[in-house]
Amino acid sequence: MIITGATGKIGAKVSKILDSENLTFTALSRSKEKLIALNLPHMKIIEGTIEDSENWMRQLKNVDQELLFLVRVNDSLEVLKSAKKHGIKKIVFLSSASINHNNSVDSQNAIDHKIIEDNIKEMGFEYVFIRPEAFMGNALYWSNLFKYSKNEIKWPQLKAKYASVHESDVAEVIVEVVKSFSTFEGQILTLTGANVITQKYMLGEIIRQTASNIQLHEQSLSEFETYMSKYMEQKYVSLREEDWQYSLHNKLELTNTISNILDREPLTYREWVSENLTTFEGV
């Protein structure tokens, strides 16, 4: 099998699990050095870019290339065209649960992922679509707030909710799917955490585990937009605001997909914070 995005937050975890189970696979990377640093003996590395998919696909002559794990990139359609040309039959695509939401027709994130899903179907691939809700790791954008705030953290829409899922759960599900593709072929697997949690709870859990005296207060959206404009493009700010508004006016549905596939409960946000605690501790 072939892994794209092998140095990303999900792809790297998938790669490590495959290697730990003595399963051979091929990983595509823009930089060999990043993958070499992972020190995974069962991984073959092909250096190249997704955008230049024709070039790296030609390097797969002696590789088991029946199955491709695909993450969304700007040129995903070109990757799929090359995959079809070079004999790949099966696609496991890391999509997004935003497609399931009532506002999906207005959500750019949902639209972008749905286009790729539709391309995969139209091109005749066998497929499994993995649709996770928001990653718990998205909370890492709060790290500087904690590192550089002495007494107070201000954040908007504290009642906004997430059904956040741990990246390790997503990676483990992907590995089970690629190992038993025929069992899951044609399915759409929506992954959620065990609970729906508010931003207030999420920030409060970090405060609790860091044992800090920081006070949490609600911030206006205008203040938030002014602050975040220093660090990210407006489209990413708008994406977060869309998610918050959706959660305040719609019920977030939980699934039992992770427990059914992994035969255990999903990992909790509390566990995620514990694993990443040093990221939030003050300088």
Backbone torsions as a table, in degrees:
resi	resn	phi	psi	omega
1	MET	NA	162.6	-177.8
2	ILE	-120.4	136.8	179.2
3	ILE	-112.3	123.9	168.3
4	THR	-98.9	157.1	-179.2
5	GLY	65.6	34.2	-172.8
6	ALA	-69.1	-15.4	176.2
7	THR	-102.2	4.1	178.8
8	GLY	-81.3	176.8	-174.4
9	LYS	-63.2	-33.9	178.3
10	ILE	-92.8	-45.8	-177.3
11	GLY	-58.5	-38.8	179.4
12	ALA	-65.3	-40.1	178.4
13	LYS	-67.4	-41.4	176.9
14	VAL	-58.6	-45.7	-178.3
15	SER	-60.5	-44.0	-178.5
16	LYS	-65.8	-38.1	179.3
17	ILE	-67.8	-45.3	178.5
18	LEU	-57.5	-44.5	-179.2
19	ASP	-65.0	-40.0	-179.1
20	SER	-64.9	-23.5	178.8
21	GLU	-97.3	14.2	177.1
22	ASN	59.5	34.3	178.2
23	LEU	-101.0	128.1	-179.6
24	THR	-82.3	144.6	-179.2
25	PHE	-158.3	165.5	179.1
26	THR	-114.4	133.3	-179.8
27	ALA	-116.8	137.0	175.7
28	LEU	-99.4	133.3	179.1
29	SER	-145.1	148.0	172.5
30	ARG	-69.3	-26.0	-176.7
31	SER	-137.6	116.2	179.3
32	LYS	-58.5	-34.0	-173.8
33	GLU	-57.7	-39.4	-179.3
34	LYS	-63.7	-38.7	179.8
35	LEU	-79.1	-36.6	176.6
36	ILE	-58.6	-36.5	-179.2
37	ALA	-64.2	-23.2	178.4
38	LEU	-71.3	-21.7	176.5
39	ASN	54.9	57.6	-179.7
40	LEU	-110.5	104.6	-172.6
41	PRO	-65.4	-21.5	-178.5
42	HIS	-92.7	7.0	-177.9
43	MET	-103.7	127.2	170.0
44	LYS	-96.2	136.5	-174.9
45	ILE	-108.4	131.7	169.9
46	ILE	-119.1	122.1	-177.9
47	GLU	-89.8	132.0	179.8
48	GLY	170.5	-173.4	179.1
49	THR	-121.6	151.7	176.3
50	ILE	-58.2	-38.6	-177.7
51	GLU	-62.9	-27.4	179.4
52	ASP	-104.0	48.4	-172.0
53	SER	-61.6	-33.4	179.4
54	GLU	-59.5	-40.7	-177.9
55	ASN	-64.3	-49.2	-176.9
56	TRP	-76.3	-26.5	175.8
57	MET	-63.0	-33.8	179.5
58	ARG	-66.2	-21.4	-179.3
59	GLN	-81.5	0.6	-173.1
60	LEU	-98.2	19.2	-174.2
61	LYS	-57.5	-37.4	-176.2
62	ASN	-106.7	22.9	-177.6
63	VAL	-112.4	143.4	172.2
64	ASP	-68.9	101.0	-171.5
65	GLN	-113.1	30.3	-178.5
66	GLU	-72.1	-30.6	-173.8
67	LEU	-124.9	137.5	178.8
68	LEU	-124.1	128.6	169.7
69	PHE	-93.6	120.0	-172.1
70	LEU	-117.4	132.2	168.9
71	VAL	-107.8	155.6	-175.7
72	ARG	-72.4	128.9	172.9
73	VAL	-136.2	171.2	-176.8
74	ASN	-60.4	-33.8	-176.5
75	ASP	-108.3	36.6	-179.0
76	SER	-59.3	-35.0	179.4
77	LEU	-62.2	-40.1	178.4
78	GLU	-65.3	-37.7	176.5
79	VAL	-61.5	-45.1	-179.5
80	LEU	-63.6	-39.6	178.2
81	LYS	-61.8	-43.6	179.0
82	SER	-67.0	-40.6	178.9
83	ALA	-60.1	-43.2	179.1
84	LYS	-62.5	-44.3	-177.9
85	LYS	-63.5	-34.5	-174.1
86	HIS	-101.6	19.0	167.3
87	GLY	90.3	6.8	175.6
88	ILE	-72.4	131.1	-175.4
89	LYS	-109.6	-26.1	-171.1
90	LYS	-120.9	136.6	179.2
91	ILE	-126.0	127.5	165.9
92	VAL	-107.9	113.3	-172.7
93	PHE	-110.0	127.0	175.1
94	LEU	-81.8	98.8	-175.4
95	SER	-98.8	-144.5	-176.1
96	SER	-150.0	138.2	177.2
97	ALA	-70.8	-8.4	175.5
98	SER	-60.2	-22.7	176.7
99	ILE	-63.4	-29.0	-177.9
100	ASN	-78.2	-15.6	-171.8
101	HIS	-76.9	153.7	-177.5
102	ASN	-62.8	-22.8	-178.4
103	ASN	-99.3	20.3	-173.3
104	SER	-60.1	-30.5	-179.0
105	VAL	-69.6	-18.3	180.0
106	ASP	-108.4	-1.2	-177.8
107	SER	-96.5	118.2	-179.0
108	GLN	-63.4	-36.3	178.1
109	ASN	-61.3	-45.3	178.6
110	ALA	-64.9	-43.2	-179.1
111	ILE	-60.5	-46.3	-177.8
112	ASP	-61.4	-43.4	-179.5
113	HIS	-72.2	-37.0	-179.3
114	LYS	-65.9	-34.8	177.6
115	ILE	-59.3	-43.5	-179.9
116	ILE	-68.0	-42.6	176.0
117	GLU	-55.8	-46.0	-179.6
118	ASP	-64.2	-39.4	177.1
119	ASN	-59.8	-44.1	-179.2
120	ILE	-60.8	-44.5	178.6
121	LYS	-65.2	-47.9	-175.5
122	GLU	-64.0	-28.7	-179.0
123	MET	-86.4	-0.3	171.6
124	GLY	83.2	17.0	176.3
125	PHE	-72.8	148.9	161.6
126	GLU	-74.4	144.2	-171.3
127	TYR	-149.4	158.7	163.2
128	VAL	-136.2	129.8	177.7
129	PHE	-104.8	125.2	176.5
130	ILE	-101.0	116.6	-177.9
131	ARG	-115.5	89.0	177.1
132	PRO	-81.7	148.4	166.7
133	GLU	-71.6	-174.1	-175.7
134	ALA	-54.3	139.9	176.9
135	PHE	-74.0	139.9	174.6
136	MET	-58.8	-31.6	-179.3
137	GLY	-62.9	-14.2	175.8
138	ASN	-61.5	-21.4	179.3
139	ALA	-67.7	-10.2	179.0
140	LEU	-62.7	-20.6	178.6
141	TYR	-69.3	-7.1	174.5
142	TRP	-86.3	-6.0	-170.3
143	SER	-58.1	-43.0	-179.1
144	ASN	-68.6	-30.2	175.9
145	LEU	-58.6	-40.3	-178.3
146	PHE	-78.8	-37.3	-177.2
147	LYS	-67.6	-33.9	-171.7
148	TYR	-114.1	7.3	176.9
149	SER	-101.3	130.3	-178.0
150	LYS	-92.0	-44.9	-172.6
151	ASN	-125.4	-21.1	-170.1
152	GLU	-146.1	141.3	169.5
153	ILE	-123.2	131.2	177.0
154	LYS	-113.7	132.8	179.8
155	TRP	-149.4	143.3	-176.8
156	PRO	-83.7	163.4	170.0
157	GLN	50.9	54.6	-176.6
158	LEU	-66.1	-20.1	178.4
159	LYS	-85.8	-6.8	177.6
160	ALA	-62.5	146.7	-169.7
161	LYS	-121.2	156.2	174.4
162	TYR	-136.3	149.6	169.3
163	ALA	-105.3	50.0	-168.4
164	SER	-56.8	145.3	-177.4
165	VAL	-121.6	140.3	-179.5
166	HIS	-72.9	134.9	-179.0
167	GLU	-59.3	-32.7	179.1
168	SER	-64.7	-36.7	176.2
169	ASP	-64.3	-42.5	179.1
170	VAL	-61.0	-46.2	-178.4
171	ALA	-63.8	-41.6	179.9
172	GLU	-64.9	-39.3	176.9
173	VAL	-63.4	-43.7	179.9
174	ILE	-59.0	-44.1	179.8
175	VAL	-62.0	-42.7	178.0
176	GLU	-62.8	-37.8	-180.0
177	VAL	-66.3	-45.4	-177.9
178	VAL	-70.3	-28.4	177.7
179	LYS	-73.3	-31.1	-177.2
180	SER	-128.5	53.4	-171.9
181	PHE	-56.7	-41.4	-176.7
182	SER	-62.1	-27.9	178.6
183	THR	-68.1	-33.5	-173.1
184	PHE	-107.3	-5.4	-172.9
185	GLU	-52.6	131.8	179.5
186	GLY	85.1	-0.1	-176.9
187	GLN	-94.8	154.7	170.6
188	ILE	-112.3	115.8	-175.1
189	LEU	-106.1	108.8	178.3
190	THR	-91.2	125.1	-175.7
191	LEU	-111.2	129.0	175.4
192	THR	-131.9	166.1	170.1
193	GLY	-73.7	-176.3	-178.7
194	ALA	-78.6	-20.8	-174.4
195	ASN	-139.8	157.3	169.1
196	VAL	-92.4	125.7	-174.9
197	ILE	-127.1	147.4	-179.0
198	THR	-87.8	161.6	174.3
199	GLN	-62.6	-33.3	177.8
200	LYS	-61.3	-44.0	177.7
201	TYR	-64.6	-43.0	-176.3
202	MET	-62.1	-48.0	178.0
203	LEU	-67.2	-38.8	179.5
204	GLY	-63.6	-35.0	178.8
205	GLU	-66.9	-37.6	176.5
206	ILE	-66.3	-43.2	177.5
207	ILE	-58.8	-44.3	-178.7
208	ARG	-62.4	-47.2	-175.1
209	GLN	-74.1	-26.1	175.3
210	THR	-85.2	-4.6	178.5
211	ALA	53.1	40.9	-178.8
212	SER	-94.6	166.4	178.1
213	ASN	-101.1	18.3	-178.1
214	ILE	-67.0	136.6	175.2
215	GLN	-98.1	138.3	-178.4
216	LEU	-102.9	127.8	-179.5
217	HIS	-132.7	151.8	179.3
218	GLU	-72.5	138.8	178.1
219	GLN	-113.1	147.0	176.8
220	SER	-75.0	155.7	178.9
221	LEU	-63.8	-35.8	179.9
222	SER	-65.3	-40.4	176.5
223	GLU	-63.8	-42.9	179.4
224	PHE	-59.4	-47.0	-178.2
225	GLU	-62.9	-40.3	178.5
226	THR	-63.9	-43.8	-179.6
227	TYR	-65.6	-49.8	-174.0
228	MET	-71.7	-21.3	179.0
229	SER	-61.5	-18.4	178.3
230	LYS	-77.1	-19.7	-169.6
231	TYR	-120.1	-19.6	-178.4
232	MET	-150.9	160.6	179.3
233	GLU	-67.7	153.9	-177.4
234	GLN	-58.5	-34.7	-176.9
235	LYS	-62.9	-32.0	178.5
236	TYR	-77.7	-33.5	173.4
237	VAL	-62.9	-45.0	-179.4
238	SER	-63.2	-36.1	179.5
239	LEU	-61.7	-42.9	177.8
240	ARG	-64.9	-41.9	-179.3
241	GLU	-65.2	-37.0	176.8
242	GLU	-62.5	-43.6	178.6
243	ASP	-60.4	-43.2	-179.5
244	TRP	-63.3	-47.8	-178.9
245	GLN	-61.9	-40.1	178.8
246	TYR	-61.0	-46.0	-175.9
247	SER	-67.9	-27.6	179.9
248	LEU	-75.7	-20.0	-175.6
249	HIS	-119.2	2.0	-179.3
250	ASN	-139.8	151.1	177.4
251	LYS	-81.9	130.5	175.8
252	LEU	-88.0	121.4	-176.7
253	GLU	-87.2	133.0	175.1
254	LEU	-92.1	149.3	176.5
255	THR	-119.3	161.4	175.3
256	ASN	-105.8	22.2	-175.8
257	THR	-60.6	-45.2	-178.2
258	ILE	-64.0	-46.7	-179.2
259	SER	-65.3	-35.2	178.4
260	ASN	-67.0	-40.7	-175.9
261	ILE	-82.5	-40.7	-174.8
262	LEU	-96.1	-7.2	178.2
263	ASP	59.8	39.4	174.6
264	ARG	-161.3	166.1	178.0
265	GLU	-72.3	152.0	175.2
266	PRO	-61.4	149.4	174.7
267	LEU	-64.9	147.8	-174.5
268	THR	-94.9	161.9	175.0
269	TYR	-63.6	-36.0	177.8
270	ARG	-58.8	-41.7	177.4
271	GLU	-65.5	-40.0	-179.9
272	TRP	-61.8	-44.8	179.6
273	VAL	-60.4	-44.2	180.0
274	SER	-59.1	-39.4	-179.6
275	GLU	-69.8	-26.0	-174.1
276	ASN	-116.1	22.4	-170.1
277	LEU	-61.6	-39.6	-176.4
278	THR	-62.5	-24.0	179.0
279	THR	-65.2	-26.4	-174.9
280	PHE	-103.0	-5.2	-177.2
281	GLU	-79.0	145.2	-173.1
282	GLY	-62.3	156.0	179.1
283	VAL	-83.3	NA	NA
